């Protein structure tokens, strides 16, 4: 009789629900085998649910594929709300029908998985473009306009000209046809890909800024107004990467004049 360890190894090699070996194993009445079979069934259910979710997130893309459009760029940004650092946008063209397991709105992906999913997007993408607008631009033109500029820069960085744009809640001044999608990063796989690329890129930048400007906890808060960040501001003052058009920095700068 096969050991429980051997059954576990066998189950790991089975990739289809209708594999006849599962029916054979079901005849084994040992509690350990039955538990392993239950776990395998749950794994299949989870895989099916994930595949259905990914299919749903390709709804906009599939509608465009049916029109003969395959080079679809998803565009998203990260960093509109922080008190410090740049706004970062990404444009990503995925291959037709590409599904990347667990790719989602970057805010819904556990931070521990960001790097791995980012890496897979970078490896599978047809093209990736990144746009960065720093604190000076944000203060000069406002965060909304700076976000648009970052998105246009990301679009311009693509090595392949897209046929259509899927954009997270924005409309861009470009001749390329586009669709603005509310909560696009949760409803389009292309936009979700742009979301994770922008997020990881910006987080890496803020981790570097943390070394240059210690005491604000930038590596952890990415420039958002957390308690440690505000404490750093009150103790050490404003840095060159703080947005002077954002409160409380705006008032702090005014008081210091």
Secondary structure, 3 states (H helix, E strand, C coil): CCCHHHHHHHHHHCCCCCCHHHHHHHCCCCHHHHHHHHHHHHHHHHHHHHHHHHHHCCHHHHHHHCCCCCCEEEEEEECCCCCECCEEEEEEECCCCCCCCCCCCHHHCCHHHHHHHHHHHHHHCCEEEEEEECHHHHHHHCHHHHHHHHHHHHHHCCCCCCCEEEEECCCCCCCCCEEEECCHHHHCHHHHHHHHHHHHHHHHHHHHHHHHCCCCCHHHHCCCCCHHHHHHHHHHCCCCCECCCCCCHHHHHHHHC
